[in-house]
Amino acid sequence: MSVSIVIAEDHALFRSGLKQLLLLGEGLEVIGEAGDGFEAVTVTVAGRPDLLLLDLSMPGRDGLEVIAHIRKECPDTRILIISMHATSMHIRAAFKAGAHGYLLKTADRQEFLFAIQSVLRGNRYVSTELTGTMIDWCVGEQTEEIASPLAQLTQREREILKLVAEGCSNKEIAARLSVAEKTVVTHRTNFMRKLGLRNVREVTMFALECGLIDMKRR
């Protein structure tokens, strides 16, 4: 019996390349393709494949949200992230959201096929290039209480960071905390500057990494 696969990648040329590589693997069948996050969810839920190959940075719907949705709706589908991001923040966020493997786009054909088989066998897989990053991750986990970046934030900044990561707008946060919307904007600007975060996606991944939110409940 062949292994059914859905490819979710917004770049058509790269998606086509992945499809060609899969033809080299024995018993692998692509049953669907998606070019954005919304389509990824629709195609995967409809086809219920054995494996979802997912780009973490998807337009429309964030890759982390796609992971959480698929884990809930298709618990038997294994998820292998195919990404250009090699930071511990992205890797940790992906696994905490529910991914089963993380492969860099720079991986060669042999590693690509090996990663697929490893994930399908029920194992977790991380690119060989990321060994150093994973060591840093483990060390960071052990020293998290000592070196937590949250230590530099005020209590109010932490509260607003968490709400932003949960998807709340400035207006919604202001209403929930009974403060002016301008106050929310100020705190939001401050914590993003302190943490070096540029957008809501990075805020969400940071919150996941620090355990402030659970993507499965988001």
Contacts in CASP RR format, 6 or more apart in sequence:
PFRMAT RR
TARGET T0000
AUTHOR 0000-0000-0000
METHOD contacts of the structure
MODEL  1
MSVSIVIAEDHALFRSGLKQLLLLGEGLEVIGEAGDGFEAVTVTVAGRPD
LLLLDLSMPGRDGLEVIAHIRKECPDTRILIISMHATSMHIRAAFKAGAH
GYLLKTADRQEFLFAIQSVLRGNRYVSTELTGTMIDWCVGEQTEEIASPL
AQLTQREREILKLVAEGCSNKEIAARLSVAEKTVVTHRTNFMRKLGLRNV
REVTMFALECGLIDMKRR
2 27 0 8 1.000
2 28 0 8 1.000
2 29 0 8 1.000
3 27 0 8 1.000
3 28 0 8 1.000
3 29 0 8 1.000
3 50 0 8 1.000
3 51 0 8 1.000
3 120 0 8 1.000
4 29 0 8 1.000
4 31 0 8 1.000
4 47 0 8 1.000
4 48 0 8 1.000
4 49 0 8 1.000
4 50 0 8 1.000
4 51 0 8 1.000
5 22 0 8 1.000
5 28 0 8 1.000
5 29 0 8 1.000
5 30 0 8 1.000
5 31 0 8 1.000
5 32 0 8 1.000
5 49 0 8 1.000
5 50 0 8 1.000
5 51 0 8 1.000
5 52 0 8 1.000
5 53 0 8 1.000
6 30 0 8 1.000
6 31 0 8 1.000
6 32 0 8 1.000
6 33 0 8 1.000
6 34 0 8 1.000
6 40 0 8 1.000
6 43 0 8 1.000
6 44 0 8 1.000
6 47 0 8 1.000
6 49 0 8 1.000
6 51 0 8 1.000
6 52 0 8 1.000
6 53 0 8 1.000
7 15 0 8 1.000
7 18 0 8 1.000
7 19 0 8 1.000
7 22 0 8 1.000
7 30 0 8 1.000
7 32 0 8 1.000
7 33 0 8 1.000
7 34 0 8 1.000
7 53 0 8 1.000
8 33 0 8 1.000
8 34 0 8 1.000
8 35 0 8 1.000
8 37 0 8 1.000
8 39 0 8 1.000
8 40 0 8 1.000
8 43 0 8 1.000
8 44 0 8 1.000
8 52 0 8 1.000
8 53 0 8 1.000
8 54 0 8 1.000
8 55 0 8 1.000
8 58 0 8 1.000
8 66 0 8 1.000
9 15 0 8 1.000
9 18 0 8 1.000
9 33 0 8 1.000
9 34 0 8 1.000
9 35 0 8 1.000
9 53 0 8 1.000
9 54 0 8 1.000
9 55 0 8 1.000
9 82 0 8 1.000
10 35 0 8 1.000
10 36 0 8 1.000
10 55 0 8 1.000
10 57 0 8 1.000
10 58 0 8 1.000
10 59 0 8 1.000
11 55 0 8 1.000
12 35 0 8 1.000
14 105 0 8 1.000
15 33 0 8 1.000
15 35 0 8 1.000
18 53 0 8 1.000
18 82 0 8 1.000
19 30 0 8 1.000
19 33 0 8 1.000
21 109 0 8 1.000
21 112 0 8 1.000
21 113 0 8 1.000
22 28 0 8 1.000
22 30 0 8 1.000
24 109 0 8 1.000
24 113 0 8 1.000
25 113 0 8 1.000
28 116 0 8 1.000
31 47 0 8 1.000
31 49 0 8 1.000
32 43 0 8 1.000
32 47 0 8 1.000
32 49 0 8 1.000
33 43 0 8 1.000
34 40 0 8 1.000
34 42 0 8 1.000
34 43 0 8 1.000
34 44 0 8 1.000
35 58 0 8 1.000
35 59 0 8 1.000
36 58 0 8 1.000
36 59 0 8 1.000
36 60 0 8 1.000
36 61 0 8 1.000
37 58 0 8 1.000
37 59 0 8 1.000
37 60 0 8 1.000
37 61 0 8 1.000
37 62 0 8 1.000
37 63 0 8 1.000
37 65 0 8 1.000
37 66 0 8 1.000
38 60 0 8 1.000
38 61 0 8 1.000
40 52 0 8 1.000
40 54 0 8 1.000
40 58 0 8 1.000
40 61 0 8 1.000
40 63 0 8 1.000
40 66 0 8 1.000
41 61 0 8 1.000
41 66 0 8 1.000
41 69 0 8 1.000
41 70 0 8 1.000
41 73 0 8 1.000
44 52 0 8 1.000
44 70 0 8 1.000
44 73 0 8 1.000
44 74 0 8 1.000
44 77 0 8 1.000
45 70 0 8 1.000
45 73 0 8 1.000
45 74 0 8 1.000
48 74 0 8 1.000
48 76 0 8 1.000
48 77 0 8 1.000
49 74 0 8 1.000
49 77 0 8 1.000
50 76 0 8 1.000
50 77 0 8 1.000
50 78 0 8 1.000
50 120 0 8 1.000
51 77 0 8 1.000
51 78 0 8 1.000
51 79 0 8 1.000
51 80 0 8 1.000
51 116 0 8 1.000
51 119 0 8 1.000
51 120 0 8 1.000
52 70 0 8 1.000
52 77 0 8 1.000
52 78 0 8 1.000
52 79 0 8 1.000
52 80 0 8 1.000
53 80 0 8 1.000
53 82 0 8 1.000
53 116 0 8 1.000
54 63 0 8 1.000
54 66 0 8 1.000
54 67 0 8 1.000
54 79 0 8 1.000
54 80 0 8 1.000
54 81 0 8 1.000
54 82 0 8 1.000
54 99 0 8 1.000
55 63 0 8 1.000
55 81 0 8 1.000
55 82 0 8 1.000
55 83 0 8 1.000
56 63 0 8 1.000
56 64 0 8 1.000
56 81 0 8 1.000
56 82 0 8 1.000
56 83 0 8 1.000
56 85 0 8 1.000
56 90 0 8 1.000
56 94 0 8 1.000
57 63 0 8 1.000
57 83 0 8 1.000
57 84 0 8 1.000
57 85 0 8 1.000
58 66 0 8 1.000
62 201 0 8 1.000
62 204 0 8 1.000
63 97 0 8 1.000
64 93 0 8 1.000
64 94 0 8 1.000
64 97 0 8 1.000
64 204 0 8 1.000
64 205 0 8 1.000
64 208 0 8 1.000
64 215 0 8 1.000
65 215 0 8 1.000
65 218 0 8 1.000
67 79 0 8 1.000
67 81 0 8 1.000
67 94 0 8 1.000
67 97 0 8 1.000
67 98 0 8 1.000
67 99 0 8 1.000
67 215 0 8 1.000
68 97 0 8 1.000
68 98 0 8 1.000
68 215 0 8 1.000
68 216 0 8 1.000
68 218 0 8 1.000
70 77 0 8 1.000
70 79 0 8 1.000
71 79 0 8 1.000
71 97 0 8 1.000
71 98 0 8 1.000
71 216 0 8 1.000
72 216 0 8 1.000
78 100 0 8 1.000
78 119 0 8 1.000
78 120 0 8 1.000
78 122 0 8 1.000
79 98 0 8 1.000
79 99 0 8 1.000
79 100 0 8 1.000
79 101 0 8 1.000
79 119 0 8 1.000
80 99 0 8 1.000
80 100 0 8 1.000
80 101 0 8 1.000
80 102 0 8 1.000
80 103 0 8 1.000
80 115 0 8 1.000
80 116 0 8 1.000
80 119 0 8 1.000
80 125 0 8 1.000
81 94 0 8 1.000
81 99 0 8 1.000
81 101 0 8 1.000
81 102 0 8 1.000
81 103 0 8 1.000
82 103 0 8 1.000
82 105 0 8 1.000
83 90 0 8 1.000
83 94 0 8 1.000
83 102 0 8 1.000
83 103 0 8 1.000
83 104 0 8 1.000
83 105 0 8 1.000
84 104 0 8 1.000
84 105 0 8 1.000
84 106 0 8 1.000
85 91 0 8 1.000
86 104 0 8 1.000
86 127 0 8 1.000
86 129 0 8 1.000
86 130 0 8 1.000
86 133 0 8 1.000
87 133 0 8 1.000
88 133 0 8 1.000
88 134 0 8 1.000
88 136 0 8 1.000
88 137 0 8 1.000
88 209 0 8 1.000
89 202 0 8 1.000
89 205 0 8 1.000
89 206 0 8 1.000
89 209 0 8 1.000
90 205 0 8 1.000
91 102 0 8 1.000
91 126 0 8 1.000
91 130 0 8 1.000
91 133 0 8 1.000
91 134 0 8 1.000
91 137 0 8 1.000
92 137 0 8 1.000
92 208 0 8 1.000
92 209 0 8 1.000
93 204 0 8 1.000
93 205 0 8 1.000
93 208 0 8 1.000
93 209 0 8 1.000
93 215 0 8 1.000
94 101 0 8 1.000
94 102 0 8 1.000
95 101 0 8 1.000
95 102 0 8 1.000
95 124 0 8 1.000
96 208 0 8 1.000
96 209 0 8 1.000
96 211 0 8 1.000
96 214 0 8 1.000
96 215 0 8 1.000
97 208 0 8 1.000
97 215 0 8 1.000
97 216 0 8 1.000
98 215 0 8 1.000
98 216 0 8 1.000
100 119 0 8 1.000
100 122 0 8 1.000
100 123 0 8 1.000
100 124 0 8 1.000
100 125 0 8 1.000
101 115 0 8 1.000
101 119 0 8 1.000
101 124 0 8 1.000
101 125 0 8 1.000
101 126 0 8 1.000
102 125 0 8 1.000
102 126 0 8 1.000
102 127 0 8 1.000
102 130 0 8 1.000
103 111 0 8 1.000
103 112 0 8 1.000
103 115 0 8 1.000
103 125 0 8 1.000
103 126 0 8 1.000
103 127 0 8 1.000
104 127 0 8 1.000
104 129 0 8 1.000
104 130 0 8 1.000
106 129 0 8 1.000
107 115 0 8 1.000
107 127 0 8 1.000
107 128 0 8 1.000
107 129 0 8 1.000
111 127 0 8 1.000
111 128 0 8 1.000
115 125 0 8 1.000
115 127 0 8 1.000
118 125 0 8 1.000
119 125 0 8 1.000
126 134 0 8 1.000
140 147 0 8 1.000
148 210 0 8 1.000
149 194 0 8 1.000
149 195 0 8 1.000
149 206 0 8 1.000
149 210 0 8 1.000
150 158 0 8 1.000
150 210 0 8 1.000
152 194 0 8 1.000
152 195 0 8 1.000
153 161 0 8 1.000
153 191 0 8 1.000
153 194 0 8 1.000
153 195 0 8 1.000
154 187 0 8 1.000
156 177 0 8 1.000
156 187 0 8 1.000
157 187 0 8 1.000
157 190 0 8 1.000
157 191 0 8 1.000
157 194 0 8 1.000
158 191 0 8 1.000
158 212 0 8 1.000
159 177 0 8 1.000
160 173 0 8 1.000
160 177 0 8 1.000
160 184 0 8 1.000
160 187 0 8 1.000
160 188 0 8 1.000
160 191 0 8 1.000
161 188 0 8 1.000
161 191 0 8 1.000
161 203 0 8 1.000
161 206 0 8 1.000
161 207 0 8 1.000
161 212 0 8 1.000
162 207 0 8 1.000
162 212 0 8 1.000
162 213 0 8 1.000
163 172 0 8 1.000
163 173 0 8 1.000
163 176 0 8 1.000
163 177 0 8 1.000
164 173 0 8 1.000
164 188 0 8 1.000
164 200 0 8 1.000
164 203 0 8 1.000
165 200 0 8 1.000
165 203 0 8 1.000
165 204 0 8 1.000
165 206 0 8 1.000
165 207 0 8 1.000
165 208 0 8 1.000
165 212 0 8 1.000
165 213 0 8 1.000
165 218 0 8 1.000
166 213 0 8 1.000
166 218 0 8 1.000
167 200 0 8 1.000
167 204 0 8 1.000
167 218 0 8 1.000
168 176 0 8 1.000
170 181 0 8 1.000
170 184 0 8 1.000
170 185 0 8 1.000
170 188 0 8 1.000
171 181 0 8 1.000
173 184 0 8 1.000
174 180 0 8 1.000
174 181 0 8 1.000
174 183 0 8 1.000
174 184 0 8 1.000
177 184 0 8 1.000
191 197 0 8 1.000
192 198 0 8 1.000
192 203 0 8 1.000
195 206 0 8 1.000
196 202 0 8 1.000
197 203 0 8 1.000
197 206 0 8 1.000
204 213 0 8 1.000
207 213 0 8 1.000
208 214 0 8 1.000
208 215 0 8 1.000
END
